[in-house]
Amino acid sequence: MVTNHDHKGNGMKSQSHDMTNPPDLLLSDGTGPSTQRQPIFQDYLPPCNQGCPAGENIQGWLSLAHEQKFEQAWQLLIAENPMPAVHGRVCYHPCESVCNRANVDSSVSIHQVERFLGNMAIEQGWKPKFQARQSGKRVLIVGAGPSGLSAAYHLARLGHDVEVRDAGPIAGGMMHFGIPAYRLPRTILSAEIQRIEDMGVKFTLDHKVEDLKQEKSDGQFDAVFVAVGAHISRKVEIPAREAGHILDAVSFLRDVGKGEATKLGRRVAIYGGGNTAMDAARTAKRLGAEETLIIYRRNMEQMPAHQFEAEEALEEGVKINWLRTIKEINLDQITVEKMTLDEHGKPVPTGEFETLEADALILALGQNIDSELLACYPEITFKPDGTVIVDEQMMTARNGIFAGGDMVPCDRTVTIATGHGKKAARHIHAFLSGTVHRSKCKPPVADFESLNLWYLTEAEQTHQPTLPVEKRDHSFAEILGSLDTKQATFEASRCYSCGNCFECDGCYGACPEQAIIKLGEGRFYQIDYSRCTGCTACTLQCPTGAIHMVTTR
């Protein structure tokens, strides 16, 4: 029984009630000496785990973090994802979008705890713990972005000799040259890349692979993973009587990443509505532009950029001209046409024009991949957009040549690319071993309805520290801060452990027949079916939905 305070804190209520509902034996279809149902313990898949593109065991490492077993939590995390400090900053955390806790108060801030663990690992110099027998096989990875780095890391853990070759002067790919430092400090990125290099992965930089067949042969590589990022800006035909200062967003951000930022002038316009457009606009502000204007042909609800990116840009003084498209450029004047949306949400011209002034125009209209290095294999096929066609093993039509990340059809995010790298590594390992990798069948997902949350406590998500807007001008200092140990532990404690038993003893205490047997800490429980009547008391008491009734006949 439990007694409640009223919501004003004015003493005790006279009424008490059970915290959980008792089983309704009238609705039972088979309790008693001859049962037709019985309980079993079976862990279901937490929705956060299912929603993670990198395939992390989020519930597992959150549980360890809650117990303040931080290094164990980190080791479990990096078994799937080698760069938690990076992902805790740049991942758009789809895991939080499906968190069951959002149905009660707010989702668990998984990315904040991941960032905390990643930071602690860097500060304390933790090293990955794994055992691998050296295979004697050599793998070439083309591209040092998130997908290539992930594949290199996992292949090294599997005992292979790995070399990463990249055309850029610094490893990291678009994480270094495309994501501004105010979102991803370079010290964090370099520390996590260094950890991969310390595992024995060789990096060859300033080396553009142009003939893959020749490089594979010369290096005596047994397999290749191609993970070149989408770094070629898409072109657009805009009439220009006298072209002004026009540059593409990818080159602009790459130059800033190299410390070679170009002079933009006082007024800067950005054409596009994706995350790259937001990054370019906010970067231009930090480089001294007094007026920064984004021109986009749709509205906020339809833009490809994440809404919080646009909101942060607006917060920093970036202006956005929605429902506009560029029709003509004449030096520092840009003629735009106003658009409207039809019943299908498609932009339609209105015939109304206006003139904007800008000293520079940055085009952020998406990126394409460079697949020329695969031309030496005519059997490899491509989609109309230039991406490479691969099979379920992520292998191209050429035996031993694998591809992933931006090279294949997919959403282009750091975490999806990282997941591709891990998946490719497992298939490459199987290929080198003369086998085929088979993924394990996943259990059902533990949705909110499967939980029995008799403890509906309200504990709001921990607020992430934020750099004040007035301190962001002309500064690439990181905007979002990190949690301290107390905050990270609390945030991890908000996890419901959906679908997974955490030995709360609820079933043990609820069973009227003493059919639940405790096996000791970490060993969970056993059911004595000679005592069990199938009354469902244990399943109604289990908060995580880890006990399930099954028919016996």
C-alpha positions in Angstrom: 0.0 0.0 0.0 1.1 3.6 -0.5 -0.1 6.9 1.0 0.1 10.0 -1.1 0.6 13.7 -0.3 -1.8 16.0 -2.1 -0.4 18.2 -4.8 -0.2 21.2 -2.6 1.7 19.4 0.1 -1.0 20.0 2.7 -0.6 16.8 4.7 -1.7 13.3 4.1 -4.7 12.0 2.2 -6.9 9.7 4.1 -7.3 7.3 1.1 -4.6 4.7 0.2 -4.4 2.4 -2.7 -2.4 -0.4 -4.2 0.5 0.7 -6.4 -0.2 -2.0 -9.0 -3.4 -3.6 -10.1 -4.1 -7.1 -8.8 -4.7 -9.9 -11.3 -8.4 -10.3 -12.3 -8.9 -14.0 -11.8 -12.4 -13.8 -13.3 -10.8 -13.0 -16.6 -8.2 -15.7 -16.4 -8.3 -18.4 -19.0 -6.6 -21.1 -17.0 -5.3 -20.6 -13.4 -5.3 -23.3 -10.9 -3.8 -26.9 -10.7 -4.0 -27.2 -14.5 -2.7 -24.0 -16.0 -3.0 -23.0 -19.6 -0.6 -20.1 -19.3 2.7 -19.5 -17.6 5.1 -16.7 -17.3 8.6 -16.6 -19.0 11.4 -14.1 -18.7 12.4 -12.7 -22.1 14.1 -9.4 -22.6 12.6 -7.3 -25.4 14.4 -4.7 -27.5 14.4 -1.2 -26.0 13.1 1.3 -28.6 16.3 3.4 -28.2 18.5 0.5 -29.2 16.3 -0.1 -32.2 16.4 3.6 -33.2 20.2 4.0 -33.0 21.7 3.9 -36.5 25.1 2.9 -35.0 23.4 -0.1 -33.2 24.5 0.8 -29.7 23.3 -1.1 -26.7 22.0 2.2 -25.2 20.0 0.6 -22.4 23.0 -1.4 -21.3 25.5 1.4 -21.0 22.9 3.7 -19.4 22.4 1.1 -16.7 26.1 1.0 -16.0 26.3 4.8 -16.0 23.5 4.9 -13.5 25.6 2.6 -11.3 28.6 5.0 -11.9 30.5 2.2 -13.5 31.6 4.7 -16.1 34.5 2.9 -17.7 32.4 -0.2 -18.1 29.7 1.8 -19.6 32.1 3.4 -22.1 33.6 0.0 -23.0 30.1 -1.4 -23.8 29.3 1.8 -25.8 32.5 1.6 -27.9 31.9 -2.0 -28.7 29.5 -0.6 -31.3 30.5 3.0 -31.8 34.2 4.2 -31.6 33.5 7.9 -31.2 31.0 8.6 -28.4 32.4 12.1 -27.6 31.8 13.1 -31.3 28.4 11.5 -31.5 27.3 13.0 -28.2 27.7 16.3 -30.0 26.7 15.9 -33.6 24.2 13.0 -33.7 20.6 14.1 -34.1 19.7 11.4 -31.6 16.8 9.5 -33.2 17.0 7.2 -30.2 15.5 10.0 -28.1 12.6 10.5 -30.5 11.4 6.9 -29.7 12.2 6.9 -26.0 9.2 5.6 -24.0 9.8 8.1 -21.3 8.6 10.9 -23.6 5.0 9.5 -23.0 5.4 10.5 -19.3 7.5 13.7 -19.1 10.4 13.9 -21.5 12.8 11.5 -23.2 16.0 10.5 -21.6 18.8 12.8 -22.9 20.9 9.9 -24.2 23.3 12.1 -26.1 24.2 14.0 -23.0 25.2 10.9 -21.1 27.1 9.6 -24.2 29.0 12.9 -24.5 29.8 12.7 -20.7 31.3 9.2 -21.1 33.2 10.2 -24.2 34.7 13.2 -22.5 35.6 11.2 -19.5 37.4 8.6 -21.6 39.5 11.3 -23.3 40.3 13.0 -20.0 41.3 9.8 -18.3 43.0 8.1 -21.3 40.8 5.0 -21.3 41.8 2.4 -24.0 39.5 -0.1 -25.8 39.7 -3.5 -24.2 39.4 -6.4 -26.7 41.1 -9.5 -27.8 41.7 -10.4 -31.4 43.8 -13.0 -33.2 45.8 -11.4 -36.0 44.3 -12.7 -39.3 47.2 -11.7 -41.6 44.6 -10.1 -44.0 45.0 -6.5 -45.3 42.1 -4.1 -45.8 42.2 -0.8 -47.6 39.7 1.9 -46.6 39.3 4.9 -48.9 38.0 7.9 -46.9 38.8 9.0 -43.4 35.3 10.2 -42.6 32.9 8.6 -40.0 32.1 5.5 -42.1 35.8 4.8 -43.0 36.9 5.4 -39.4 34.2 3.2 -38.0 35.1 0.4 -40.4 38.8 0.7 -39.6 38.1 0.6 -35.9 35.9 -2.5 -36.1 38.2 -4.3 -38.5 41.2 -3.6 -36.2 39.2 -5.1 -33.3 38.6 -8.2 -35.4 42.4 -8.7 -36.0 42.9 -7.3 -39.5 45.7 -5.1 -40.8 44.0 -1.8 -41.9 45.1 1.2 -43.8 43.0 4.3 -44.4 43.9 6.6 -47.3 42.3 10.0 -47.7 42.8 12.9 -50.1 42.6 15.5 -47.2 45.4 16.7 -45.0 43.6 15.7 -41.8 41.5 12.6 -40.9 37.9 13.2 -40.1 36.4 13.9 -43.5 33.3 16.1 -43.4 33.3 15.9 -39.6 36.4 18.1 -39.7 35.8 20.1 -42.9 32.0 20.3 -42.8 30.9 20.6 -39.2 31.8 23.9 -37.6 34.0 23.9 -34.5 31.2 25.5 -32.4 29.4 22.1 -32.8 32.4 19.8 -32.8 35.6 21.0 -31.2 38.6 19.8 -33.2 40.4 18.6 -30.0 37.6 16.2 -29.4 37.6 14.8 -32.9 41.3 14.4 -33.1 41.4 12.6 -29.7 38.9 10.0 -30.8 40.7 9.5 -34.2 44.0 9.2 -32.4 42.6 6.4 -30.3 41.8 4.5 -33.5 45.3 5.1 -34.8 46.8 3.9 -31.5 45.0 0.6 -32.2 47.3 0.0 -35.1 45.3 1.5 -38.0 47.6 3.2 -40.5 46.6 6.6 -42.0 47.9 7.8 -45.3 46.7 11.4 -45.8 47.1 13.9 -48.7 46.6 10.8 -51.0 43.8 10.8 -53.4 42.9 7.3 -54.7 42.2 7.6 -58.4 42.7 4.0 -59.7 41.3 1.7 -57.0 42.3 -1.5 -58.9 45.9 -0.4 -59.1 46.1 0.6 -55.4 44.5 -2.6 -54.3 47.0 -4.6 -56.3 50.1 -2.6 -55.3 49.2 -2.7 -51.6 48.3 -6.4 -51.8 45.0 -5.7 -50.0 42.5 -8.6 -49.6 39.4 -6.3 -49.5 38.5 -2.7 -49.9 35.9 -0.5 -48.3 35.1 2.7 -50.2 33.7 5.5 -48.0 34.3 8.7 -49.8 32.1 11.5 -48.4 29.7 13.6 -50.5 32.0 16.6 -50.9 31.1 17.9 -54.4 28.6 20.7 -54.3 25.6 20.4 -56.6 25.5 23.0 -59.4 22.6 25.2 -60.2 22.0 27.4 -63.3 21.2 30.9 -62.2 21.2 33.7 -64.9 23.8 36.3 -64.1 24.4 39.5 -65.9 27.5 40.2 -63.9 28.4 37.5 -61.4 29.3 38.7 -58.0 31.2 36.8 -55.2 29.7 33.3 -55.4 31.0 30.2 -53.7 29.7 26.8 -52.6 29.0 25.9 -49.0 31.2 22.8 -48.9 34.3 24.6 -50.1 33.5 27.5 -47.8 33.3 25.3 -44.8 36.3 23.3 -45.8 38.4 26.5 -46.1 37.2 27.6 -42.7 38.2 24.2 -41.3 41.7 24.7 -42.8 42.0 28.1 -41.4 41.8 29.7 -44.8 38.5 31.5 -44.6 37.8 33.9 -47.5 36.6 37.5 -47.0 32.8 37.6 -47.4 31.9 41.3 -46.9 29.3 42.8 -44.7 26.2 41.2 -46.3 26.1 37.4 -47.0 23.3 35.4 -48.6 23.0 31.6 -48.4 20.8 29.7 -50.9 19.4 26.5 -49.4 17.5 25.0 -46.5 19.6 22.1 -45.2 21.8 21.7 -42.2 24.8 22.8 -44.4 23.0 26.1 -45.2 22.5 26.7 -41.5 26.1 25.9 -40.7 27.3 28.2 -43.5 25.1 31.1 -42.3 26.2 30.7 -38.7 29.8 30.4 -39.7 29.6 33.6 -41.8 28.2 35.4 -38.8 31.2 34.3 -36.8 33.6 35.5 -39.5 32.2 39.0 -39.2 29.2 39.3 -41.5 26.9 41.9 -40.2 23.9 40.7 -42.2 23.4 37.0 -42.9 20.3 35.9 -44.9 19.2 32.4 -45.9 17.0 32.2 -49.0 14.9 29.0 -49.2 12.0 28.1 -51.5 9.9 26.3 -48.9 8.8 27.0 -45.3 10.3 25.9 -42.0 8.1 22.8 -41.7 9.4 21.5 -45.1 13.0 22.4 -44.8 15.5 19.5 -44.8 17.4 21.1 -41.9 16.5 20.0 -38.4 14.3 22.6 -36.8 16.6 23.2 -33.8 19.3 24.2 -36.3 17.1 26.9 -37.8 16.0 28.0 -34.4 19.6 28.4 -33.2 20.5 30.3 -36.4 17.6 32.7 -35.9 18.6 33.1 -32.2 22.1 34.2 -33.4 20.7 36.8 -35.7 20.5 34.9 -39.0 17.5 36.0 -41.1 15.6 33.5 -43.2 13.6 34.5 -46.3 11.1 31.6 -46.6 9.3 30.8 -49.9 11.9 32.5 -52.1 13.9 31.3 -55.1 16.8 33.1 -56.9 16.0 34.1 -60.4 18.9 36.4 -61.3 22.2 37.7 -60.0 23.8 41.0 -60.9 26.9 41.8 -58.9 25.7 42.5 -55.4 22.0 42.4 -56.3 20.0 39.2 -56.1 16.5 39.0 -57.7 14.3 36.5 -55.9 10.8 35.4 -56.8 8.2 34.8 -54.1 6.7 31.3 -54.0 3.6 29.8 -52.6 2.8 26.1 -51.7 0.1 24.2 -53.6 -2.1 21.6 -52.0 0.7 19.0 -52.3 3.2 21.3 -50.6 5.1 21.9 -53.9 6.5 25.5 -54.3 4.7 27.4 -57.1 6.0 30.7 -58.6 3.8 33.8 -57.9 5.3 36.2 -60.5 6.2 38.6 -57.7 9.8 39.6 -57.4 12.0 41.5 -55.0 15.6 42.5 -54.9 18.1 41.7 -52.1 21.6 43.0 -51.7 24.6 40.8 -50.8 28.3 41.1 -51.0 28.6 37.3 -51.3 26.4 34.4 -52.1 27.0 30.9 -50.7 25.2 28.0 -52.5 24.1 25.2 -50.2 22.0 23.1 -52.5 23.3 19.6 -51.5 26.3 17.5 -52.3 27.2 14.7 -54.7 29.8 11.9 -54.4 33.0 11.4 -56.5 32.8 7.8 -57.8 35.5 8.1 -60.4 37.9 5.9 -58.5 35.5 3.0 -59.1 35.5 3.5 -62.9 38.2 0.8 -63.2 35.6 -1.8 -62.3 33.0 -1.6 -65.1 30.8 -4.3 -63.4 30.1 -1.9 -60.6 26.7 -0.2 -61.1 25.3 3.1 -59.8 22.0 4.8 -59.1 20.9 7.7 -61.2 22.1 10.1 -58.5 25.6 8.6 -58.7 25.5 6.5 -55.5 26.9 2.9 -55.6 24.6 -0.1 -55.7 25.6 -2.7 -53.0 24.0 -5.9 -51.8 22.9 -6.9 -48.3 26.6 -7.5 -47.4 27.4 -4.0 -48.6 29.5 -5.4 -51.4 29.5 -4.0 -54.9 29.2 -6.1 -58.0 32.9 -6.5 -57.8 34.0 -9.3 -55.4 35.8 -7.9 -52.4 35.0 -4.2 -53.1 32.6 -2.9 -50.4 31.0 0.6 -50.1 29.1 2.6 -47.5 28.3 6.0 -46.0 27.6 8.7 -48.5 28.6 6.4 -51.3 25.4 4.4 -51.1 21.8 5.5 -51.1 20.9 6.6 -47.5 20.3 9.6 -45.3 23.6 11.4 -44.9 24.4 11.7 -41.2 27.5 11.0 -39.1 25.7 8.2 -37.1 24.3 6.5 -40.2 27.7 6.5 -41.8 29.2 5.1 -38.5 26.7 2.3 -38.5 27.5 1.5 -42.2 31.2 1.3 -41.2 30.5 -1.3 -38.5 28.1 -3.3 -40.7 30.7 -3.3 -43.5 33.4 -4.4 -41.2 31.5 -7.4 -40.1 30.7 -8.4 -43.7 34.3 -7.8 -44.7 35.5 -10.0 -41.8 33.2 -12.8 -42.9 34.3 -12.4 -46.5 38.0 -12.7 -45.5 37.1 -15.7 -43.3 35.3 -17.4 -46.2 31.9 -17.2 -44.5 28.8 -15.0 -44.6 27.8 -12.8 -41.7 24.3 -13.4 -40.5 22.7 -10.8 -38.1 20.9 -12.2 -35.1 17.1 -12.1 -35.0 16.0 -9.2 -32.9 13.3 -9.7 -30.2 10.1 -7.6 -30.3 10.4 -4.0 -29.4 9.2 -3.0 -25.9 6.7 -0.2 -26.6 5.1 2.0 -24.0 1.9 -0.1 -23.7 4.0 -3.2 -22.7 5.4 -1.4 -19.6 3.7 -1.5 -16.2 4.9 1.8 -14.8 3.4 1.9 -11.3 6.0 4.5 -10.4 5.1 7.3 -12.7 7.6 9.7 -11.2 8.1 13.0 -13.0 11.7 13.9 -13.4 12.3 16.3 -16.2 15.2 16.0 -18.6 18.4 17.6 -17.4 19.1 21.0 -19.0 22.2 21.1 -21.2 24.4 24.1 -20.5 24.4 26.6 -23.4 26.8 29.4 -24.3 24.9 32.7 -24.1 24.1 34.2 -27.5 26.1 37.4 -26.8 29.3 35.3 -26.4 28.9 33.6 -29.8 29.8 36.6 -32.0 33.1 36.2 -33.7 33.8 33.0 -31.7 33.9 29.4 -32.6 33.7 28.3 -28.9 31.4 25.3 -28.4 27.8 26.3 -27.9 26.5 23.3 -25.9 28.2 22.3 -22.7 28.5 19.0 -20.8 26.9 17.5 -17.8 28.8 16.9 -14.6 29.0 13.5 -12.9 25.9 14.1 -10.7 23.8 15.3 -13.6 24.9 12.4 -15.9 24.1 9.9 -13.2 20.7 11.4 -12.7 19.9 11.5 -16.4 21.0 7.8 -16.7 18.7 7.0 -13.8 15.7 8.3 -15.8 15.9 5.3 -18.1 13.0 2.9 -17.7 15.1 -0.2 -18.8 12.3 -0.9 -21.3 12.0 -4.6 -22.0 15.0 -5.6 -19.8 14.9 -7.0 -16.3 16.9 -5.0 -13.7 16.2 -7.2 -10.7 13.7 -4.9 -8.9 12.2 -8.0 -7.1 8.7 -6.9 -8.0 7.8 -10.3 -9.4 9.4 -12.0 -6.4 7.3 -10.0 -4.0 4.1 -10.2 -6.0 3.9 -14.0 -6.5 1.3 -15.4 -4.1 2.7 -19.0 -4.6 6.4 -18.2 -4.0 7.1 -19.6 -7.5 9.7 -16.9 -8.3 13.2 -17.9 -7.1 16.0 -15.3 -6.7 19.3 -16.6 -8.1 21.5 -13.8 -6.7 22.7 -10.4 -8.0 23.3 -10.5 -11.7 21.8 -14.0 -12.1 18.2 -12.8 -12.2 15.3 -15.3 -11.4 14.0 -18.7 -12.0 10.4 -19.8 -12.1 9.2 -23.0 -10.3 6.4 -24.0 -12.6 5.2 -26.7 -10.1 4.1 -23.8 -7.9 3.0 -21.4 -10.6 -0.8 -21.0 -11.1 -0.6 -18.7 -14.1 -2.3 -15.8 -12.2 -0.3 -13.1 -14.0 0.6 -11.2 -10.8 4.3 -11.2 -11.8 3.6 -9.8 -15.2 1.4 -7.0 -13.8 4.1 -6.1 -11.3 7.0 -6.1 -13.8 7.6 -2.4 -14.7 9.8 -3.1 -17.7 7.7 -5.7 -19.5 10.4 -8.4 -19.3 7.9 -11.1 -18.1 5.5 -12.5 -20.7 2.6 -14.9 -20.4 2.7 -17.8 -22.9 0.2 -20.6 -23.5 1.1 -24.1 -22.3 -1.4 -26.0 -24.5 
